[in-house]
Amino acid sequence: MKSTPDNASQAPDLSGLSPAELMGVIGDLQQQLNARDQALASKEQALQQRDTRIDLLEELLRLKTLQKFAASSEKHRDQITLFDEAEVEAEIEALREQAGDDDDEPDPDEPPRPARKRAQRGFSDTLRRKRIELTLSDEEKAGASKTFFTKVKEELEYVPAQLNVLEYWQERAVFEHDDGEEAVVGAPRPVHPLGKCMATTSLLAHIITSKYADGLPLYRLETMLARLGHPVSRTSMAHWIIRLNEVFKPLINLMREAQNTSDYIQADETRLQVLKEDGKTAQSDKWIWVTRGGPPGQPTVLFEYDPSRAGSVPVRLLDDFNGILQADGYSGYGKVCRDNAITRIGCWDHARRKFVEASKAAPAKKKGKGQQQTSKADVALNHIRKLYAIERRITDLGDDERYRIRQGESLPRLQAFKSWLDDNADKVVKGSLTRKAMDYALNQWETLVGYCERGDLQISNALAENAIRPFALGRKAWLFADSTRGANASASCYSLIETAKANDLEPSAYIHHILKHIGEADTVDKLEALLPWNTDLEPAPKKS
């Protein structure tokens, strides 16, 4: 016979209770059970919230780790965000998506595989050629009936840069008058854009192009010029660039006027660190604004520095513009769009980037039933990929044909994507990268579909963002601007270089052309002659 343990709970004796008392006891027990269930539910909810928060934090940690945004010990912690969008876009290009595509179209997020290049035979006809004759000696030619030359080899020669000193000797004529006075007449001197300056216009053009097109900081140029025979201090070069900003400004103002007469402009903005800005710390955000547009055949890419990101900046830059503005979802463009009755369209690159970040930060995919699980971010990217596939196919078509195909093919795919977003957004945890990407797409939907309304519009703001890339490369070398004057001068130089590229001109040749003639450009007509589409410069060599 089993004995009852001493510590066993004893059931209460309810035999002597009345029915009413029994009901009271049952009610008390039921309340205790309900309270316990509520406590358990509350604990379970707290655990779920904790797990969700852990998942979100782990997602962000994976993203930051993949992006490798941690600053090195020699860089300020805020320098990493100087051109964050351009760097994220560069990562997009290197990312290979895993989601399938039933259309078997190439991935727009993956850089196209370059066509296999044929072995280059010979060199460009634009290069200077020297004839080097390999001759026979008289003894070797003795007895020959005739001799002739045949080309047996071509080599590419490099001629190192050199510094020369130009000595200007001015011829002067003395005229004697009847009254015994003498008059001296001298040959006219060339007008230098900076007046007194030891650097020729060719050296100034080289400095500007090296820093702003090739990303070389001035301290490296200082070393390179010293190797050529004469030291030129980085301080002197910086002062020349800053002084040239005032020289370039009237020309850039003409470019701004021409740009605002167009009916389609792309705009973007990005951070710039300026150490000395009144009223702001060195670590606070300052901004470079970029606008790209212009009448047909007259594209301009204009950079503008402003310490503020307020809506008053685009109001100033787009003062006379009233066409179509393409930008990301930043609300700062709202005021100018309302004031000028500007039609605004969105940028699919920005929307896609958010899904790419969500896909990259997702946990490792688990295999189940022989197939990989596909995340919602990957599904969204698959939808976007199909839109880009259409754009690649119609790139070389006319505007009317592009419009027809967008209306017939792109709009149905957009509607299918919109329906999927509506059905799935609420199923994703709020605060996650995927949910943020879905909410961004839904909130910006009316502007994102705007590119389908005309054949000449672009699916993304890529042309403006591509103009920012030289900034991203240069930033790795020069890191920041020292002062407001330096930031403004840099914006002017980038404007001229990127506008030259947009017009298929070689940047250094265009900068040199401006410097040679702008000192004498004392009328509007002479300034307009310096605009890139009005010059007679040869187009830049095409990349092979």
Long-range contacts (C-beta under 8 A, 24 or more apart in sequence): 52-429, 55-429, 55-432, 56-429, 56-431, 56-432, 58-363, 59-361, 59-362, 59-363, 59-432, 59-433, 60-361, 60-433, 62-360, 62-361, 62-362, 62-363, 63-357, 63-360, 63-361, 63-433, 66-91, 66-360, 66-361, 67-91, 75-479, 76-273, 76-283, 78-273, 78-283, 79-273, 79-475, 79-479, 79-480, 81-271, 82-270, 82-271, 82-272, 82-273, 82-472, 82-475, 82-479, 82-480, 83-270, 83-271, 83-468, 83-471, 83-472, 83-475, 84-270, 84-271, 85-268, 85-270, 85-353, 85-465, 85-468, 86-270, 86-465, 86-468, 86-469, 86-471, 86-472, 87-472, 88-353, 88-357, 89-349, 89-353, 89-465, 90-472, 91-356, 91-360, 92-352, 92-353, 92-356, 95-356, 95-359, 95-360, 97-359, 97-378, 97-381, 97-382, 97-385, 98-365, 98-372, 98-374, 98-378, 99-374, 99-378, 99-379, 99-381, 99-382, 99-385, 100-374, 100-382, 101-382, 101-385, 101-386, 103-386, 103-389, 105-385, 105-386, 105-389, 106-389, 106-392, 107-385, 108-384, 108-385, 108-388, 108-389, 108-392, 109-352, 109-356, 109-381, 109-385, 117-544, 120-544, 122-154, 123-154, 123-156, 124-541, 126-541, 130-157, 161-228, 162-228, 162-229, 163-225, 163-228, 163-229, 163-230, 166-200, 191-519, 191-520, 192-519, 193-244, 193-247, 193-515, 193-518, 193-519, 194-240, 194-243, 194-244, 194-247, 197-240, 199-232, 199-236, 199-240, 201-512, 201-515, 201-516, 202-512, 204-240, 204-244, 204-511, 204-515, 205-508, 205-511, 205-512, 205-515, 206-508, 207-237, 207-240, 207-241, 208-241, 208-244, 208-493, 208-496, 208-497, 208-511, 209-497, 209-507, 209-508, 209-511, 211-241, 211-474, 211-478, 211-493, 212-470, 212-474, 212-490, 212-493, 212-494, 212-497, 213-470, 213-497, 213-507, 213-508, 215-470, 215-473, 215-474, 215-476, 215-477, 216-477, 217-477, 217-478, 218-478, 220-477, 238-482, 238-486, 241-486, 241-489, 241-490, 241-493, 242-485, 242-486, 242-489, 244-489, 244-492, 244-493, 244-515, 245-485, 245-488, 245-489, 245-492, 247-518, 247-519, 248-492, 248-493, 248-495, 248-496, 248-514, 248-518, 249-492, 250-521, 250-527, 251-496, 251-514, 251-518, 251-521, 251-527, 251-530, 251-531, 252-302, 252-492, 252-495, 252-496, 254-524, 254-527, 254-528, 254-531, 255-300, 255-302, 255-495, 255-499, 255-531, 256-300, 256-302, 256-317, 257-320, 258-294, 258-295, 258-298, 258-300, 258-531, 259-291, 259-293, 259-294, 259-300, 259-302, 259-321, 260-318, 260-319, 260-320, 260-321, 261-295, 261-320, 262-293, 262-294, 262-295, 262-321, 262-323, 263-323, 263-324, 264-293, 264-323, 264-324, 264-326, 264-456, 264-457, 265-291, 265-292, 265-293, 265-318, 265-321, 265-323, 265-324, 265-325, 265-326, 266-291, 266-292, 266-293, 266-325, 266-326, 266-327, 266-458, 266-461, 266-463, 266-464, 267-291, 267-292, 267-314, 267-317, 267-318, 267-325, 267-326, 267-327, 267-333, 267-461, 267-464, 268-327, 268-328, 268-461, 268-464, 268-465, 268-468, 269-309, 269-330, 269-332, 270-468, 270-471, 272-305, 272-471, 272-480, 272-481, 272-487, 273-479, 273-480, 273-481, 274-305, 274-307, 274-480, 274-481, 274-482, 274-483, 274-484, 274-486, 274-487, 275-480, 275-481, 275-482, 275-483, 276-482, 276-483, 276-484, 277-307, 277-483, 277-484, 278-484, 279-307, 280-307, 285-309, 286-487, 287-313, 288-468, 288-471, 288-487, 288-491, 289-313, 289-314, 289-317, 290-464, 290-467, 290-468, 291-317, 291-318, 291-464, 292-463, 292-464, 292-467, 292-502, 297-533, 298-503, 298-531, 298-533, 299-499, 299-502, 299-503, 300-495, 300-499, 300-502, 301-464, 301-467, 301-495, 301-498, 301-499, 301-501, 301-502, 302-495, 302-499, 303-467, 303-490, 303-491, 303-492, 303-494, 303-495, 303-498, 304-491, 305-481, 305-484, 305-487, 305-488, 305-490, 305-491, 307-484, 311-335, 311-336, 315-339, 318-342, 324-450, 324-454, 324-457, 326-451, 326-457, 326-458, 326-461, 326-464, 327-461, 328-461, 329-440, 329-443, 329-444, 329-447, 343-450, 344-447, 344-450, 345-447, 345-448, 345-450, 345-451, 345-453, 345-457, 346-444, 346-447, 346-448, 346-450, 347-448, 347-460, 347-461, 348-384, 348-387, 348-388, 348-448, 348-451, 348-459, 348-460, 349-460, 349-461, 349-462, 349-465, 350-440, 350-460, 350-461, 351-384, 351-437, 351-440, 351-441, 351-444, 351-448, 352-381, 352-384, 354-433, 354-436, 354-437, 354-440, 354-441, 355-380, 355-381, 355-384, 355-434, 355-437, 356-381, 357-433, 357-437, 358-432, 358-433, 358-434, 358-436, 358-437, 361-433, 362-434, 375-434, 376-424, 376-427, 376-428, 376-434, 376-438, 377-433, 377-434, 377-437, 379-420, 380-417, 380-420, 380-421, 380-434, 380-437, 380-438, 380-441, 383-413, 383-416, 383-417, 383-420, 384-417, 386-413, 387-413, 387-414, 387-417, 387-459, 388-459, 391-459, 398-455, 399-454, 399-455, 399-456, 400-455, 401-455, 402-455, 402-456, 403-452, 403-454, 403-455, 404-455, 406-451, 406-452, 406-455, 407-452, 410-452, 411-449, 411-452, 414-448, 414-449, 414-452, 418-442, 418-445, 467-494, 467-498, 470-494, 470-497, 470-498, 499-532, 500-532, 501-540, 502-532, 503-532, 503-533, 504-539, 504-540, 505-532, 505-535, 505-537, 505-539, 505-540, 506-537, 506-538, 506-540, 506-541, 509-537, 509-538, 509-540, 510-535, 510-537, 513-537
